């Protein structure tokens, strides 16, 4: 007999959580070209936490590439934070699933801890330093709903 709580827990983890615009922990990201992004100063940020061993992340990367292509000109910045202990572990993943968006490495887990990331992937929609939305997990079937949600926050 299946445990009914197991199914409920799985549904909860894959459902977006509504947050009452709580403050987003701030950190600066320096890209390879020395461009610095501070999340509190960006208009709208899609912040994703991922790891090389994360199965759903294989589907979220093409989504984030499309997200950037579709909404960058409207003011969206896409940032993905890798939490692998060894940043080199991400290289084979990135060779298969290249990123057209900003990547940052957090091998000590300090940024993930500041955001209380419960699992991979977890994404946050942030505007002016406030968390607007949080999504735990990623399902391709929710892609259009995510596009619509993000577009609703853009001017």
C-alpha positions in Angstrom: 0.0 0.0 0.0 1.3 3.4 -1.0 1.8 6.1 1.7 -0.7 8.9 0.9 1.7 11.4 2.4 4.4 10.5 -0.1 2.3 11.7 -3.0 1.2 14.8 -1.2 4.8 15.6 -0.4 5.9 15.1 -4.0 3.1 17.4 -5.3 4.0 20.1 -2.8 7.7 20.0 -3.8 6.8 20.5 -7.4 4.3 23.3 -6.8 5.3 26.9 -6.8 5.3 28.5 -3.4 3.8 31.9 -3.0 6.0 34.2 -0.9 5.0 37.5 0.5 7.8 39.5 -1.1 10.4 38.5 1.4 13.9 40.0 1.2 16.3 38.1 -1.1 19.8 37.6 0.3 22.1 39.7 -1.8 25.3 38.7 -3.4 27.4 39.9 -6.2 28.2 37.8 -9.2 31.3 38.4 -11.3 31.3 37.0 -14.7 34.3 35.9 -16.7 34.3 39.3 -18.5 34.3 41.0 -15.1 30.7 42.2 -15.4 29.3 42.4 -11.9 25.6 41.7 -11.1 24.1 42.6 -7.7 20.7 41.0 -7.3 19.4 43.9 -5.2 20.1 46.2 -8.1 18.6 44.2 -11.0 15.0 44.9 -12.0 13.9 41.3 -12.4 16.1 38.2 -11.8 15.4 34.5 -12.4 17.8 32.8 -9.9 18.2 29.1 -10.3 20.2 26.7 -8.0 21.4 23.5 -9.8 23.9 20.6 -9.6 25.5 18.4 -12.2 23.7 15.3 -10.7 20.3 16.9 -10.9 18.0 15.1 -13.4 15.4 17.8 -13.8 18.2 20.4 -14.4 18.7 18.8 -17.8 15.3 20.1 -18.7 15.6 23.5 -16.9 18.7 24.6 -18.8 17.0 24.7 -22.3 14.1 26.5 -20.5 16.5 29.1 -19.0 18.2 29.6 -22.4 14.8 30.3 -23.9 13.8 32.5 -21.0 16.9 34.7 -21.5 16.3 34.9 -25.3 12.7 35.8 -24.8 12.8 38.3 -22.0 16.4 39.7 -21.6 15.4 42.8 -23.7 12.4 43.4 -21.4 14.6 43.5 -18.3 15.1 39.9 -17.1 18.4 38.6 -15.9 18.9 34.8 -15.7 21.4 33.5 -13.2 22.2 29.9 -12.4 24.2 29.0 -9.3 26.0 25.6 -9.3 26.3 23.9 -5.9 28.6 21.1 -6.8 31.5 20.7 -4.3 33.9 20.6 -7.2 33.1 23.2 -9.9 34.8 20.9 -12.4 32.0 18.4 -11.9 29.7 20.8 -13.7 31.9 20.7 -16.9 30.4 17.5 -18.4 26.9 18.7 -17.7 27.6 22.1 -19.3 29.1 20.4 -22.4 25.8 18.6 -22.9 23.5 21.4 -21.8 25.3 24.7 -22.5 24.2 27.9 -20.8 23.5 31.1 -22.6 23.0 32.9 -19.2 25.1 33.9 -16.3 26.7 31.0 -14.3 28.1 31.3 -10.8 29.7 28.6 -8.6 28.9 28.2 -4.9 31.0 25.1 -3.9 30.9 26.0 -0.2 27.1 26.3 -0.4 27.0 29.8 1.3 24.5 31.3 -1.3 22.3 28.2 -1.3 22.3 28.3 2.5 21.3 31.9 2.6 18.4 31.1 0.4 17.5 28.0 2.3 17.5 25.9 -0.9 15.6 22.7 -0.2 16.5 20.7 -3.3 17.6 20.8 -6.9 16.6 22.7 -8.9 15.1 25.5 -6.9 14.4 28.8 -8.6 13.5 32.3 -7.3 12.0 35.2 -9.1 13.4 38.4 -7.6 12.8 42.1 -8.2 14.5 44.9 -6.4 16.0 42.6 -3.8 12.7 40.9 -2.9 11.7 37.3 -3.6 8.4 37.3 -5.6 8.2 33.6 -6.3 9.9 30.3 -5.5 9.7 27.1 -7.4 11.1 23.8 -6.2 11.7 21.2 -8.9 11.2 21.6 -12.6 8.7 20.0 -15.0 8.7 20.6 -18.7 4.9 20.6 -18.6 4.9 23.8 -16.5 7.1 25.7 -18.9 4.3 27.9 -20.4 2.9 28.7 -16.9 6.4 29.8 -15.9 6.8 32.0 -19.0 3.4 33.6 -18.3 4.2 34.1 -14.6 7.5 35.8 -15.5 6.0 37.9 -18.2 3.4 39.1 -15.7 6.2 40.7 -13.7 7.8 42.5 -16.6 6.9 46.0 -17.8 
